[in-house]
Amino acid sequence: MQATDLEVYTTKELVGELMRRKTFLGVVIHSEEDHKDRSWVGEKVFKVHFNSNLEAEQACRLLDFIAEYMDRDNC
C-alpha cells in the first residue's frame, strides 16, 4: 500500500478498520478535528479508541505507561 492510498480514507474509516481487526492489540489516539497543518495552535481535543482485545483497565495501564515514558524522555 502506498502512502497516497491512505489519503482517500477518512480518519473514522481508518480507525474503524483497526477496531474491527482481531489481530489489533493497542490504542488509537487521534485529534477530534482534522489537523492538516504542521503547526499546533491552542488546545486540542483527542479521542481514544480500543477494541474488545483490550479491557478498559488494560488500555488505561498502557496509556499510563506511554505517559510515563514520554515524561522521562521529554518527547
C-alpha positions as CSV (number, residue, x, y, z in Angstrom):
1,M,0.0,0.0,0.0
2,Q,1.3,3.4,-0.9
3,A,1.1,6.3,1.5
4,T,-1.1,8.1,-1.0
5,D,-3.6,5.2,-0.8
6,L,-4.3,6.1,2.8
7,E,-5.2,9.7,1.8
8,V,-8.5,8.6,0.3
9,Y,-9.8,7.3,3.6
10,T,-11.2,9.4,6.5
11,T,-9.8,9.1,10.0
12,K,-13.1,7.5,11.1
13,E,-12.8,4.8,8.4
14,L,-9.1,4.0,9.3
15,V,-9.8,3.8,13.0
16,G,-12.9,1.7,12.3
17,E,-10.8,-0.7,10.2
18,L,-8.3,-1.2,13.1
19,M,-11.0,-1.7,15.7
20,R,-12.6,-4.5,13.6
21,R,-9.3,-6.4,13.3
22,K,-9.0,-9.3,15.7
23,T,-5.2,-9.0,15.4
24,F,-5.1,-5.4,16.6
25,L,-4.0,-5.0,20.2
26,G,-3.4,-1.5,21.1
27,V,-4.9,2.0,21.5
28,V,-5.5,4.6,18.8
29,I,-5.4,8.3,19.8
30,H,-6.3,10.9,17.3
31,S,-7.4,14.6,17.2
32,E,-11.1,15.1,17.3
33,E,-10.8,17.6,14.4
34,D,-8.8,17.1,11.2
35,H,-5.4,18.6,11.6
36,K,-3.6,19.2,8.3
37,D,-1.1,21.9,9.3
38,R,2.3,21.2,10.8
39,S,1.9,23.9,13.4
40,W,0.0,23.3,16.6
41,V,-2.1,26.3,17.8
42,G,-4.1,26.3,21.0
43,E,-5.6,23.3,22.8
44,K,-6.7,20.1,21.1
45,V,-9.3,17.5,22.0
46,F,-8.4,13.9,21.4
47,K,-10.4,10.7,21.1
48,V,-9.1,7.3,22.4
49,H,-10.2,4.0,20.8
50,F,-9.6,0.4,21.8
51,N,-11.3,-2.7,20.8
52,S,-12.5,-5.8,22.6
53,N,-9.0,-7.3,22.5
54,L,-8.2,-4.9,25.5
55,E,-10.3,-4.3,28.6
56,A,-10.6,-0.7,29.7
57,E,-8.2,-1.3,32.6
58,Q,-5.6,-2.7,30.3
59,A,-6.0,0.3,27.9
60,C,-5.6,2.7,30.9
61,R,-2.4,1.0,32.0
62,L,-1.0,1.2,28.5
63,L,-1.7,4.9,28.3
64,D,-0.2,5.4,31.8
65,F,3.0,3.6,30.6
66,I,3.1,5.8,27.5
67,A,2.7,9.0,29.5
68,E,5.5,8.0,31.9
69,Y,7.8,7.1,29.0
70,M,7.1,10.5,27.4
71,D,7.7,12.3,30.7
72,R,11.1,10.5,31.1
73,D,12.3,11.2,27.6
74,N,10.7,14.7,27.3
75,C,9.1,13.8,23.9
